[in-house]
Amino acid sequence: MAYYVYLLASKKYGTLYIGVTNDIIRRIHEHKSKVAAGFSKRYCVDRLVWFEIYDDPVTAITREKELKKWRRE
């Protein structure tokens, strides 16, 4: 099974969101349709701008945490 670490943006130079999922198509659809209350719904973060694919969830989650520590620049 594939696991994805992905980056969403609200607009150019807008709010960013980093997440991890095992079904990227379903997850992006959830962000775009704003089905769940939370960060991405509140800030209209629904444009996929980047993703990476991993073979196991531990590696994907580790990468997500690493990226979340990065500075925006």
Rosetta constraint file for C-alpha pairs under 8 A:
AtomPair CA 1 CA 22 HARMONIC 7.40 0.50
AtomPair CA 1 CA 55 HARMONIC 6.39 0.50
AtomPair CA 1 CA 56 HARMONIC 7.45 0.50
AtomPair CA 2 CA 22 HARMONIC 5.96 0.50
AtomPair CA 2 CA 23 HARMONIC 8.00 0.50
AtomPair CA 2 CA 53 HARMONIC 6.40 0.50
AtomPair CA 2 CA 54 HARMONIC 5.77 0.50
AtomPair CA 2 CA 55 HARMONIC 5.13 0.50
AtomPair CA 2 CA 56 HARMONIC 6.96 0.50
AtomPair CA 3 CA 20 HARMONIC 7.07 0.50
AtomPair CA 3 CA 21 HARMONIC 5.72 0.50
AtomPair CA 3 CA 22 HARMONIC 4.37 0.50
AtomPair CA 3 CA 23 HARMONIC 7.34 0.50
AtomPair CA 3 CA 53 HARMONIC 5.70 0.50
AtomPair CA 3 CA 54 HARMONIC 5.06 0.50
AtomPair CA 3 CA 55 HARMONIC 6.14 0.50
AtomPair CA 3 CA 56 HARMONIC 6.43 0.50
AtomPair CA 3 CA 57 HARMONIC 6.09 0.50
AtomPair CA 3 CA 60 HARMONIC 6.36 0.50
AtomPair CA 4 CA 20 HARMONIC 5.44 0.50
AtomPair CA 4 CA 21 HARMONIC 5.30 0.50
AtomPair CA 4 CA 22 HARMONIC 5.98 0.50
AtomPair CA 4 CA 23 HARMONIC 7.56 0.50
AtomPair CA 4 CA 24 HARMONIC 6.60 0.50
AtomPair CA 4 CA 51 HARMONIC 6.46 0.50
AtomPair CA 4 CA 52 HARMONIC 5.59 0.50
AtomPair CA 4 CA 53 HARMONIC 4.70 0.50
AtomPair CA 4 CA 54 HARMONIC 6.18 0.50
AtomPair CA 4 CA 60 HARMONIC 6.66 0.50
AtomPair CA 5 CA 18 HARMONIC 7.18 0.50
AtomPair CA 5 CA 19 HARMONIC 5.72 0.50
AtomPair CA 5 CA 20 HARMONIC 4.41 0.50
AtomPair CA 5 CA 21 HARMONIC 6.72 0.50
AtomPair CA 5 CA 51 HARMONIC 5.47 0.50
AtomPair CA 5 CA 52 HARMONIC 5.32 0.50
AtomPair CA 5 CA 53 HARMONIC 6.66 0.50
AtomPair CA 5 CA 54 HARMONIC 7.97 0.50
AtomPair CA 5 CA 60 HARMONIC 6.12 0.50
AtomPair CA 5 CA 61 HARMONIC 7.73 0.50
AtomPair CA 5 CA 63 HARMONIC 7.39 0.50
AtomPair CA 5 CA 64 HARMONIC 6.12 0.50
AtomPair CA 6 CA 18 HARMONIC 5.68 0.50
AtomPair CA 6 CA 19 HARMONIC 5.45 0.50
AtomPair CA 6 CA 20 HARMONIC 6.21 0.50
AtomPair CA 6 CA 48 HARMONIC 7.31 0.50
AtomPair CA 6 CA 49 HARMONIC 7.82 0.50
AtomPair CA 6 CA 50 HARMONIC 5.70 0.50
AtomPair CA 6 CA 51 HARMONIC 4.10 0.50
AtomPair CA 6 CA 52 HARMONIC 6.51 0.50
AtomPair CA 7 CA 16 HARMONIC 6.91 0.50
AtomPair CA 7 CA 17 HARMONIC 5.64 0.50
AtomPair CA 7 CA 18 HARMONIC 4.61 0.50
AtomPair CA 7 CA 19 HARMONIC 6.66 0.50
AtomPair CA 7 CA 48 HARMONIC 6.07 0.50
AtomPair CA 7 CA 49 HARMONIC 5.82 0.50
AtomPair CA 7 CA 50 HARMONIC 5.18 0.50
AtomPair CA 7 CA 51 HARMONIC 6.20 0.50
AtomPair CA 8 CA 16 HARMONIC 5.68 0.50
AtomPair CA 8 CA 17 HARMONIC 5.03 0.50
AtomPair CA 8 CA 18 HARMONIC 6.45 0.50
AtomPair CA 8 CA 45 HARMONIC 6.06 0.50
AtomPair CA 8 CA 46 HARMONIC 5.86 0.50
AtomPair CA 8 CA 47 HARMONIC 5.08 0.50
AtomPair CA 8 CA 48 HARMONIC 4.53 0.50
AtomPair CA 8 CA 49 HARMONIC 5.65 0.50
AtomPair CA 8 CA 50 HARMONIC 7.25 0.50
AtomPair CA 9 CA 13 HARMONIC 8.00 0.50
AtomPair CA 9 CA 14 HARMONIC 6.18 0.50
AtomPair CA 9 CA 15 HARMONIC 5.58 0.50
AtomPair CA 9 CA 16 HARMONIC 4.59 0.50
AtomPair CA 9 CA 17 HARMONIC 6.33 0.50
AtomPair CA 9 CA 45 HARMONIC 5.11 0.50
AtomPair CA 9 CA 46 HARMONIC 6.18 0.50
AtomPair CA 9 CA 47 HARMONIC 5.16 0.50
AtomPair CA 9 CA 48 HARMONIC 6.65 0.50
AtomPair CA 9 CA 49 HARMONIC 6.78 0.50
AtomPair CA 10 CA 14 HARMONIC 5.28 0.50
AtomPair CA 10 CA 15 HARMONIC 5.35 0.50
AtomPair CA 10 CA 16 HARMONIC 6.72 0.50
AtomPair CA 10 CA 43 HARMONIC 7.02 0.50
AtomPair CA 10 CA 44 HARMONIC 5.57 0.50
AtomPair CA 10 CA 45 HARMONIC 4.04 0.50
AtomPair CA 10 CA 46 HARMONIC 5.94 0.50
AtomPair CA 10 CA 47 HARMONIC 6.18 0.50
AtomPair CA 11 CA 15 HARMONIC 7.18 0.50
AtomPair CA 11 CA 45 HARMONIC 7.79 0.50
AtomPair CA 11 CA 47 HARMONIC 7.45 0.50
AtomPair CA 15 CA 43 HARMONIC 7.02 0.50
AtomPair CA 15 CA 45 HARMONIC 6.70 0.50
AtomPair CA 16 CA 45 HARMONIC 6.90 0.50
AtomPair CA 17 CA 40 HARMONIC 7.08 0.50
AtomPair CA 17 CA 45 HARMONIC 6.85 0.50
AtomPair CA 18 CA 64 HARMONIC 6.86 0.50
AtomPair CA 18 CA 67 HARMONIC 7.72 0.50
AtomPair CA 18 CA 68 HARMONIC 6.95 0.50
AtomPair CA 19 CA 64 HARMONIC 6.57 0.50
AtomPair CA 20 CA 60 HARMONIC 6.79 0.50
AtomPair CA 20 CA 61 HARMONIC 6.65 0.50
AtomPair CA 20 CA 64 HARMONIC 6.70 0.50
AtomPair CA 21 CA 27 HARMONIC 7.01 0.50
AtomPair CA 23 CA 27 HARMONIC 6.21 0.50
AtomPair CA 24 CA 28 HARMONIC 5.99 0.50
AtomPair CA 25 CA 29 HARMONIC 6.20 0.50
AtomPair CA 26 CA 30 HARMONIC 6.24 0.50
AtomPair CA 27 CA 31 HARMONIC 6.36 0.50
AtomPair CA 28 CA 32 HARMONIC 6.15 0.50
AtomPair CA 28 CA 46 HARMONIC 7.12 0.50
AtomPair CA 28 CA 48 HARMONIC 7.37 0.50
AtomPair CA 29 CA 33 HARMONIC 6.02 0.50
AtomPair CA 30 CA 34 HARMONIC 5.81 0.50
AtomPair CA 30 CA 35 HARMONIC 5.72 0.50
AtomPair CA 30 CA 36 HARMONIC 7.35 0.50
AtomPair CA 31 CA 35 HARMONIC 7.10 0.50
AtomPair CA 31 CA 36 HARMONIC 7.86 0.50
AtomPair CA 31 CA 40 HARMONIC 6.57 0.50
AtomPair CA 31 CA 41 HARMONIC 7.06 0.50
AtomPair CA 31 CA 45 HARMONIC 7.26 0.50
AtomPair CA 31 CA 46 HARMONIC 5.40 0.50
AtomPair CA 32 CA 46 HARMONIC 5.14 0.50
AtomPair CA 32 CA 47 HARMONIC 7.85 0.50
AtomPair CA 34 CA 40 HARMONIC 7.66 0.50
AtomPair CA 34 CA 41 HARMONIC 5.38 0.50
AtomPair CA 36 CA 41 HARMONIC 7.13 0.50
AtomPair CA 37 CA 41 HARMONIC 5.87 0.50
AtomPair CA 37 CA 42 HARMONIC 7.36 0.50
AtomPair CA 38 CA 42 HARMONIC 6.06 0.50
AtomPair CA 39 CA 43 HARMONIC 6.15 0.50
AtomPair CA 39 CA 45 HARMONIC 7.95 0.50
AtomPair CA 40 CA 44 HARMONIC 5.54 0.50
AtomPair CA 40 CA 45 HARMONIC 4.69 0.50
AtomPair CA 40 CA 46 HARMONIC 6.93 0.50
AtomPair CA 41 CA 45 HARMONIC 6.67 0.50
AtomPair CA 53 CA 60 HARMONIC 7.83 0.50
AtomPair CA 54 CA 59 HARMONIC 6.83 0.50
AtomPair CA 54 CA 60 HARMONIC 5.86 0.50
AtomPair CA 55 CA 59 HARMONIC 7.76 0.50
AtomPair CA 55 CA 60 HARMONIC 7.99 0.50
AtomPair CA 56 CA 60 HARMONIC 6.57 0.50
AtomPair CA 57 CA 61 HARMONIC 6.03 0.50
AtomPair CA 58 CA 62 HARMONIC 6.08 0.50
AtomPair CA 59 CA 63 HARMONIC 6.15 0.50
AtomPair CA 60 CA 64 HARMONIC 6.19 0.50
AtomPair CA 61 CA 65 HARMONIC 6.24 0.50
AtomPair CA 62 CA 66 HARMONIC 6.21 0.50
AtomPair CA 63 CA 67 HARMONIC 6.18 0.50
AtomPair CA 64 CA 68 HARMONIC 6.21 0.50
AtomPair CA 65 CA 69 HARMONIC 6.63 0.50
AtomPair CA 66 CA 70 HARMONIC 7.06 0.50
